[in-house]
Amino acid sequence: MGVFVFLPLVLPLTAWPVARLAEQHLHPRTATRLLTVLAVVLALCSTVCLALVMVVGTAQLPGNPLPDGWSDPEVRAAVPHDEVVGRAAIPALCAVVVACARTVRRHGRVRRRAHLALAGLRDTEVAVLPDAEPYAYALPPGGRRGGEVLPTGRRRAAGVRGPAVPAADGRDPRRGRGRVVVTTALLDRLRPGERRALFAHERAHLAARHDRFLLAVQLAARANPFLRPLRTAVAYTAERWADEEAARAIGSRRTVARAIGMAALVSRGTPHPTFAGLAAPGPVPRRVAALLGPAPAVRHWPPAFTAVGLAAWGAAAGTAASAMSSANSAVTMVLILHAATPL
C-alpha cells in the first residue's frame, strides 16, 4: 500500500474549487446533487483507509483480540511509520464514529420531537402554530411517540419551539409524510404573495427531500474535516434550489426575493442544520441577488473549458483516485492479513 493509503485522507482538497464555483455557476439542483455525491464518496474512501490503518495500529497493542500474525513485520511494513500512524488512527476513527452517530441520533431525535409537537394540530400539509416567535421550516417525514408529559396532561417536545399540544392517542403522528411548519407570527409579517412564496419554498424542500442531502454532507464533514466547504456549499445550493422552484411555482422571482428578505429579518432559522427553511442556511443577500437576476440554465454537467467545468473534472478525478486508492489498499491489506493469519 505504501503512502497511497493516506491519499483518500487528503484528496477531498481537490473538491474545494468546485464547492465554491458550483454554487455560483451551476443550477442549484445540479450543484446540490454533484457536491453531495462527491462529499459522500470522498468521506467513505477516507473512512475506509482510516480503518485499514487502525487495524495495523490495533494489532500492535498488547492484549488485542486480533490474530498474532497481524502484528508481523510484513503487515506493519504495509503502512509507513506504522508505530505512530497506526496508533493515531485508533482515536481518529473512534472520533469519526462517535461524531457521525451523534449527528444521526440528534437528527432523528429532533425530527421525532417536532412531529410530536404537531400531533394535536389538524391533519394538513401545512401546520400553523400559534406562536409569537416567527419561524418556518420543512419537517421531513418520520416521528415516533416521545417527549415530555406536562402536569396538565398535555405533551411538549423538548428542544422544539411551539406550544404544548394534547398527547397523541397512540398512533404515530404524521409518520411517513413531511409537513410545512410555520408560525402565526411569521405569517402576520408576510404579504399574501410572500406567503405563497413561503409555502412553495418549503414544499420544494419536502418534494426534493433536501433533508437527506443536508444530512449526507453533515456526516461527510464529520468523517473528514476537509469536506466542510462542501457541507457549507450544499446548505446554500439546497436553499437556492428551493428558491428557484418557488419562483417557478408562483411565477414571480421578485416576490420570492422579498419573502426571503423579510423572513431573514424576523426569523431565527430551523431547529436543526439538516432541516431546511426559507431563512435557513445560505447567505441571504446572495440568494436575493440571484433571484433578482435571470433564472439559471439547467445543465447536468458544466462545459469542460470553463472554470467550473475544470473544477468539476478536477474534483471527479480526485474522487476517482480516492476510490481506486482505497479499493487498492483494502484489497492489498486483505491479502496481507490473509497470508499472515495462521491456519
N, C-alpha and C positions, 0 to 999 in steps of 0.2 A: 504493500500500500504506500508506504513512504509518506511524503508530505502531501500527497493527493488526498489523504483522509481529512486534512484540515481545510481543503478548498471550499466545501459547502458551508463552512462557518463564515467565510468572508465574501463569497460570491454574491450574497444579497446586495453588496455595494454596487453591483452592475445595474441594479434596478432603480437606483436613486435618480438618474437623469429622467427616466420615463415617468417616474412618480410625479415630478414637477411639470413636465411638458404635457403629459396626457390630460391633466385636468384643465389645461389651457387650450389645447388644440384638437382634442378628440371629443366626439359626442359623449356626454356623461354616461350613457348606458354602456358604450364600448369601453370607456376608461374604467368604469367600476368593475366590469367583468374581467378585463385584462389584468388590472392590478391585483384583483383578488386571486386569480389563478396563479400569477407569479408569486404572490406572497405565500400562498398555501404550499406550493411545490417547493419553494426555497426553504420554508420552515421545516417541512417534512424531511428534506435532504439533510439539513444541518442537524436535526434531532437524531436521525439515523447514525450519522457519523459520530456525534457526541456519545451515543450509546455504544458504538463499537470501541471507541477509546476508553469508555468507562469499564468495559469488560476486561481490558488489559490491566487497568488500574486496580480493579477489584480482585483480580487473580493474584496480585502481589500482597494483598493484605493477609496477615496471619489469621487463621481460623475461618477463612472464607468458605462458602459452601460449594465453590466451583471445583471441577476436577483438578488434581495436582498438575497434570500435564499442561494446563492452560497458563502456568507461570514459567514454562520453559523459555530458554533464551530465544528460540525460534519464534515464539509468539510475541515476545517483548520486542524483538527486532522489527516487527511489522509497523510499530509506531515510534517515530523519532522522539527522543527524550521521554521515553515511556514512564520513567520514575516520577517525573514532575507532572507531565501532561495527563497521564493515566489517572493519577490520584486527584488532580484538579477537576477532571471530568465528572467525578462522582458527585460532589456537591453541586456542580453546574447543572447536571441532568436532573438532580433532585429538585433544584430550584425551578427548572422549567416545568416539571411535572406538577409541582405544588401551585405555581402561578397559573397554569392552564386549568387545573382543577378548580381553583378558587374562582376564576373567571366564569367558567361554565356553571358552577354552583350558584354564584351570585346572579347571573343572568336568569337562571331558572327560578330562583327564589323571588326575585323582583317581579318576574312575569306572573308567577302564581299569585303573589300578593296583590298585584294590580288587577288581575281578573277577579279575585275575591272581593276587592273593594267595589267592583261593579255588579256584584251578584244581586243586589237589591234593586237595580235600575231596570228600566224597560228593555226587553229583548230586541234591541235595534242595533244597526251597524254603528251608529254614532251615539256615544254615551256622553251626555251633557251633565257635568257635575255642578251643583250649586256651591261654588267655591269663590271666595273673594280674591284668591290668588290666580292670576292669569297664566295658563299654560295649556299646551296641546301636544299630543304625540300619538303615534300609531302603535297600538298594543298588539304584538304578534299573537297568533293562536296559541292555546295551551292554558294550563292552570289547574290546580287541584285545591281541595279544601285545606285550609290552614289559617293562620292569623290569630289575632288576639280577641278573645271574647270579653266584652266590656261588662261591668256590673249590671247594666240595664238590659243585658241580653242581646245587645247589638254587637256587630263584629267589625273590626277595623283591621286593615292590613298594615302591619308595621313597616315604616320606611317609605310608604307610598302616600302622596298627597291626596286628599279627598275626604269627604265626610264619612262618618261611620254609617254602615248600611245594615239592614236586617240580615241575620245569618241565613245561609242557604238551606234549602230543605233536603239536602243530601245529594242533589245532583251536582255534577261538575260544572261550575259556572263558566259559560261561554267557551268551553273547551272545543277546539277544532275550528275556531273562527276568530279572525282578528277584528279589532274594533278601533274606531277613532275616538279618542278621549279628549274632550275639550271642556273648559270651564265657562260658566256664565260670565265671569269677569273678563275673559278674553273676547268672547262673542260680543259683549257690550261695547268693546273698543273698536270693533271692525264694522265697516260698512257692508251692506248686503253682497256686493260684488266681491269684496275681500273675504267674506265668509265662504262664498262658493270656492274661491281660490284655496282657502284653508282646507276645506273638505276634500277638494280634488287632489291637493298635495298629499294629504295623509292617506287617501285611498290609493294613490300611486305607490306609496311606501308599502302598503299591505299587499297590493297586487303583485309587485315585483319581489316581495319577501326580502326587503333590504336588511332586515334584522339578521338574516343569515350571512350576507356579505360582511356586515359590521362585526358579527361575532367571529367569523373566519379570520379577518385581519387582526382582530384583537388577540386571538390565540396565536397567530403567526408572530405578532410583535412580542408576545410573551416568550415564545420559543427562541427568537433571535432578535436582540435589540436593534440590529441593523435594518430590520424591517419596519421600524416605527414610521419612517417617512411614507411608506405605502399605506399604513393604517390611517395616517392623517389625510392622505390624498383620497382614499376611499370614503372616508367620512364626509369629505367635501363633494366628491362626484356623486355619491348617493343622494345628497340633498339637491344637487343640480339636476340629476335625473328626474326626481320628483317635481322640481320646478318646471322643467320642460313639459312633463306630462300634464301638469296642472294648467300651464299656459295653453297647451293644445286642447284640453278639455273645455275650458271656459272661453277660449278664443281671444284672450287679451293678455299679452305679456306684461303690459304696464300694471294691470290690476294685481297680478301675482307679485310683481315687484313691490307694490305698495303694501300688500298684505305681509310680505316678509319683513319689510322695514318696520311696520307697526308692531308685529309680533315680537321682533327682536328688541324693541324698546321696552316692552312691558313684561315679556315672558322670561322665566328662569330656566327654560330648557326642559329636558326629559329626565326621568328618574334613573336612567342607566345609559351608558355610552352605546349599547347595542340597540337601543330604541331610537327610532327616527322621529323627527318633528320639524315643524315649519321653521322654528327659530333655533333648531339644534345645530350640531357641528357644522363648521364651514364659515369662512369669513363672509359676513352679511354684505358688506359693500361690494365684494366681488360678485356675489350672486345677483345682487340688484343690477350691477352694471351689465352682467351677461344677459339678463332678461330685457334690459333696455336696448340691447343690440339685436341683430338678426338671429334667427334660430340656427343652431349649429348643424352642419351637414352630417348625415348619418353614413359612417364608414365602418366596415368590420375590421379594417386594418389600415393604418396610415400609409401614405405614399412613401416609398423607400427613400427617395432622395430629398427628404426634409429632415429638420431637426428631430421632430417627434418620431419620424419613421426610423431614423438611425438609432435613436434611443430605444425604441421598441425592439429592433433587431438585436441591439446590444444586450438588452435585458433577456430576450429569448435565448441568445447564445449563452449567456451566463447561467440561465436556468437549466438549459440542456447540459452544459458542462457540470453543473452541480448534480443533476440527476445521474449522469454517467459516472461521475466520480464516486458518489455514494453507493451506486449499484456495484461498481467495480470493487470498492472497499468492502462491501458486505459479502460479496462472493469470495473474495480473497480471504477475509477473516474466517468465514465458514470453513473453507478448505484447510486453512492453517490449524484451526481448532479441531477439526475432524482428524487431521493427521497427528495432532498432539494428544488426543484423547486415548488413553489406554483401552485396549479391547477387553 
